[in-house]
Amino acid sequence: MAAPTSRGSRGFEPGAAPYGNFPNYSRFHPPEGRVSLLPPGLLRSLFPAATRPLLGLDVGCNSGELSVALYQHLLGLQDSDSSPEALGAGRELKLLCCDIDPELIRRAQQSSPFPSSISFASLDIMDPVAREPFLSSFLQRFGRSSFDIGFCMSVTMWIHLNHGDRGLLELLALLASLCTFLLVEPQPWRCYRAAARRLRRLGRDDFEHFRSLRINGDMAQSVTRILTQQCAMELVRSFGSTSWDRSLLLFKSTGARPPGLGLRSRLLSQEDTEEPHSPSG
């Protein structure tokens, strides 16, 4: 699925990014607002004796600023760090970052300070035909079948709006099957309404699924419920909320089922979802 954008001579219309593929996203939600909530040494505390390099997956990475900031923070690196420790960081963590928008990925590739450790690729994570061989190829390079840690930062809403309840469930089940730990930043329901209003102001059709979503309301609670009750994960910690009121939630696989790319995760039926609220904008 292509990612439509609107980049005219007068700049970019935010409402014309129906997949969340905003250029210059980090200017209004800077990476520091997230990474400052994560404690130093988090990666080593989660994986004190795991085989290195650890493998990470960042879904919906936009133009990569947050991916790089997460990488630096998790490894204790400073901006523009050229020390031997920084140069050897790739032995600690290899990060695969993907986004639906090829233009944003080109920007990320051009600006990345760690090209040997952070890989950026254009990928529609909801397209299994493209997704499965791509992720398998990366994992096989390291003789692995899953990622140690995954990041899903302000992505769940866009999957939900464009693919409906079943799409959200599919994404969370996929990430739970692929990752031992998963850091999620769900957008609150008010962001759904704001995204729908932006499209309407531009005279565009509403999101196909917006008015039929049965999973709604407290989205941090909904994401937690889905991951813990349906995806064999447990909530390890909430790191609090950003200044724009989004929770950072860390989950861990319970080991109730083996993670791996080939796993076909069971999805919730419509009857298993929450009681519907009115999603009117």
C-alpha positions in Angstrom: 0.0 0.0 0.0 1.4 3.3 -1.0 1.6 6.2 1.4 -0.1 9.3 -0.1 1.4 12.6 0.8 0.7 16.2 -0.1 3.8 18.3 -0.6 3.0 21.3 -2.6 4.8 24.6 -3.3 3.4 26.0 -0.1 4.6 23.1 2.0 2.9 20.2 3.7 -0.7 19.8 4.7 -0.7 17.8 8.0 -4.2 16.5 7.3 -3.0 15.0 4.1 -0.9 12.4 5.9 -3.5 9.6 6.5 -0.8 7.1 7.5 0.8 9.5 10.0 3.7 10.1 7.6 4.3 13.7 8.6 7.5 15.3 7.4 9.3 17.1 10.3 7.3 15.2 12.8 10.0 15.5 15.4 9.6 19.3 15.5 6.3 19.1 17.2 6.9 15.8 19.2 10.6 15.9 19.8 12.4 12.6 20.6 13.7 14.0 23.9 10.1 13.9 25.2 10.1 10.1 25.0 13.7 9.1 25.7 13.8 11.3 28.8 11.2 9.1 30.4 13.3 5.9 29.9 15.8 5.2 32.7 19.6 5.0 31.9 20.8 1.5 31.5 17.4 0.1 30.6 18.8 -2.2 27.8 21.3 -3.8 30.1 18.8 -4.3 32.9 16.4 -6.0 30.5 19.1 -8.2 28.9 22.0 -8.6 31.4 23.4 -11.7 29.8 21.7 -12.1 26.4 23.7 -12.8 23.2 24.9 -9.7 21.5 24.1 -8.0 19.3 20.6 -7.5 20.5 18.1 -7.0 17.7 15.5 -4.2 17.7 12.5 -3.4 15.4 11.1 0.1 15.1 7.7 0.1 13.3 6.6 3.4 11.8 10.0 5.2 12.2 9.1 8.3 10.2 12.3 10.0 9.2 14.4 8.3 11.9 15.0 11.0 14.5 13.3 9.1 17.3 14.9 5.8 16.2 18.4 7.4 16.5 17.5 9.0 19.8 16.3 5.6 21.2 19.4 3.9 20.0 21.7 6.5 21.6 19.8 6.5 24.8 19.6 2.8 25.2 23.4 2.5 24.6 24.3 5.5 26.7 25.7 7.5 23.8 25.8 11.2 23.4 24.9 13.2 20.3 27.8 13.2 17.8 29.6 10.7 19.9 32.6 9.4 18.0 34.3 7.6 20.9 35.4 3.9 20.6 32.4 3.0 22.6 30.1 4.6 20.0 32.0 3.1 17.1 31.5 -0.3 18.7 27.9 0.2 19.6 26.8 -2.1 16.7 28.1 -5.0 18.6 25.5 -4.2 21.3 22.4 -3.4 19.2 21.3 -3.7 15.6 18.1 -1.7 15.0 15.8 -2.3 12.0 13.5 0.6 11.3 10.6 0.7 8.8 8.0 3.1 7.6 5.4 3.1 4.9 6.7 6.3 3.3 9.7 5.8 1.0 10.5 9.6 1.1 10.8 9.6 4.8 13.0 6.5 4.7 15.3 8.2 2.2 15.7 11.2 4.6 16.4 8.8 7.5 19.0 6.9 5.5 20.7 10.2 4.5 20.9 11.6 8.0 21.6 8.5 10.1 24.8 8.8 12.2 24.9 5.0 12.6 24.4 3.5 9.2 26.1 0.2 10.1 23.9 -0.3 13.2 20.6 1.2 12.2 18.9 0.0 9.0 16.0 2.0 7.5 13.7 0.4 5.0 10.4 1.3 3.3 7.8 -1.3 4.3 4.1 -1.6 4.9 4.0 -3.6 8.1 0.4 -4.7 7.3 1.3 -6.3 4.0 2.3 -9.9 4.9 3.6 -10.6 1.3 6.2 -7.9 1.7 6.7 -8.1 5.5 7.4 -11.8 6.1 10.4 -12.3 3.6 11.8 -8.9 4.6 11.8 -9.5 8.3 12.9 -13.1 7.9 15.9 -12.0 5.8 17.0 -9.6 8.5 16.6 -12.1 11.3 18.4 -14.9 9.4 21.5 -12.7 9.0 21.9 -13.1 12.8 20.6 -16.7 13.0 17.6 -15.5 14.9 13.9 -16.0 14.7 12.7 -13.0 16.7 13.7 -9.5 17.9 14.8 -8.8 21.4 12.9 -5.5 21.6 10.3 -3.7 19.5 9.2 -0.1 19.4 5.7 1.1 18.3 5.7 4.8 18.9 2.5 6.7 18.0 1.7 4.2 15.3 -1.3 2.2 16.7 -3.8 4.9 15.8 -2.8 5.0 12.1 -3.0 1.3 11.8 -6.4 1.3 13.6 -7.9 4.1 11.5 -6.7 2.6 8.2 -7.2 -1.1 8.9 -10.0 -1.1 11.6 -10.2 -3.1 14.8 -8.9 -6.2 13.2 -5.9 -4.4 11.8 -5.0 -3.1 15.3 -5.4 -6.6 16.7 -3.3 -8.0 13.9 -0.5 -5.5 14.4 -0.3 -6.1 18.2 -0.4 -9.9 17.8 2.3 -9.7 15.2 4.6 -7.5 17.4 4.0 -9.7 20.4 4.9 -12.8 18.4 8.1 -11.1 17.1 9.5 -9.3 20.1 10.5 -10.4 23.6 10.0 -6.8 24.9 7.8 -4.3 23.3 7.7 -0.5 24.0 4.4 1.0 22.9 3.2 4.6 22.8 -0.6 4.5 22.0 -2.3 7.6 20.8 -5.3 8.6 23.0 -8.8 8.7 21.5 -8.8 12.5 21.2 -6.0 12.1 18.6 -8.3 10.0 16.5 -11.0 12.7 16.5 -8.4 15.3 15.6 -7.0 13.3 12.7 -10.6 12.8 11.3 -11.2 16.6 11.6 -8.0 17.4 9.7 -9.2 15.2 6.8 -12.6 16.8 6.8 -11.1 20.3 6.8 -9.3 19.4 3.6 -12.5 18.2 2.0 -11.2 14.6 1.9 -13.1 11.4 2.7 -13.1 10.3 6.3 -11.0 7.4 7.4 -12.8 4.3 6.2 -13.1 2.6 9.6 -13.3 5.6 12.0 -17.0 5.5 12.7 -17.2 1.7 13.0 -14.4 1.2 15.5 -15.5 -0.8 18.5 -12.1 -0.5 20.3 -12.1 3.1 21.4 -12.1 5.2 24.5 -9.0 4.7 26.7 -6.6 3.4 24.1 -3.7 2.8 26.5 -6.0 0.6 28.5 -7.2 -1.1 25.4 -3.7 -1.8 24.0 -2.7 -3.1 27.4 -5.7 -5.4 27.6 -5.1 -6.8 24.1 -1.5 -7.5 24.7 -1.9 -9.0 28.1 -5.1 -11.0 27.6 -4.8 -12.0 23.9 -1.1 -11.8 23.0 0.7 -13.6 25.9 2.5 -10.5 27.1 2.7 -8.8 30.5 2.9 -5.2 31.4 6.4 -4.6 32.9 6.2 -0.9 33.5 4.6 2.3 32.6 7.2 5.0 32.2 4.7 7.8 32.6 3.4 10.2 30.0 4.9 12.6 27.6 4.1 16.3 27.7 1.6 15.7 25.0 -0.2 13.1 27.2 0.9 9.8 25.6 1.8 6.8 27.8 5.0 4.8 27.3 4.2 1.2 28.1 6.8 -1.7 28.3 5.6 -5.2 27.8 7.3 -8.6 27.9 6.5 -11.9 26.4 5.3 -14.4 29.0 6.8 -17.3 27.2 3.4 -18.9 26.9 4.1 -19.4 23.2 7.3 -19.2 21.2 7.8 -15.9 19.4 8.7 -16.0 15.8 7.8 -14.6 12.4 6.0 -17.7 11.2 3.5 -17.7 14.1 -0.1 -17.0 13.1 -1.5 -15.2 16.1 -5.1 -15.6 17.0 -7.1 -12.4 16.6 -9.9 -11.2 18.8 -13.4 -11.6 17.3 -15.6 -8.5 17.1 -17.5 -9.8 20.1 -14.3 -9.9 22.2 -13.8 -6.1 21.8 -14.9 -3.4 24.2 -18.4 -2.1 24.3 -18.5 0.6 21.6 -18.5 4.3 22.3 -19.5 6.9 19.8 -16.5 7.8 17.7 -18.0 11.0 16.4 -15.5 13.8 15.7 
